[in-house]
């Protein structure tokens, strides 16, 4: 399928989804949001060979957020439809059972910041700038994924001030996983992608599900759930025992080494 605002490139089990409204700073128009939804709801969910998705805006800009050339002219119904579509996309990405890397270069503001936060792993170029300026316009940003990343105190600081932060500060507060020089940005993203794509899809699904579930449980219930998941995988995956035996075979008996 051909897309107007999104580019899709597949490399075996890895897919790169790139927002492509470069002249508009990848602003999230109704059209581009619709295409992002189409990509993740059809192509990526139906393609069983895909193990990992890199979601990016390219080398210069991730996304400036809501399209300011479009949004001020929405009718009430159009505005409701737009934000309903955004919720569908965020929910879809949070529920996505494959590994999702968001690769951020340049600005990631408002809705663009929200999209960046959907990644299991966020890799940022040194040029990346993150911001939630919504308070300056008189409405609220999306809080849930931000609080999950950096906690309540930092989230309140970012959203109440509405001022952007650079890549290094984002790394310091735990918002992103890696910050790399612009000339190494693509190679770093690709290195992560190849490494993580080697993980078992079955185990990735279980692990992502566990992250989702345990965040809603108390400590005791969370531990019980996690250990039940571990026991289930141990019993249904025959390769686990073989991999453990291989460790002993190649490294020797750890107990003997310590004696």
Secondary structure, 3 states (H helix, E strand, C coil): CCCCCEEEEEECCEEEEEECCHHHCCCECHHHHHHHHHHHHHHHHHCCCCCEEEEECCCCCCECCECCCCHHHCCHHHHHHHHHHHHHHHHHHHHCCCEEEEEECCEEECHHHHHHHCCCEEEEECCCEEECCHHHHCCCCCCHHHHHHHHHHHHHHHHHHCCCEEHHHHHHCCCCCEEECHHHHHHHHHHHHHHHHCCCHHHHHHHHHHHHHHCCCCHHHHHHHHHHHHHHHHHHCCHHHHHHHHHHHHHCCHHHHHC
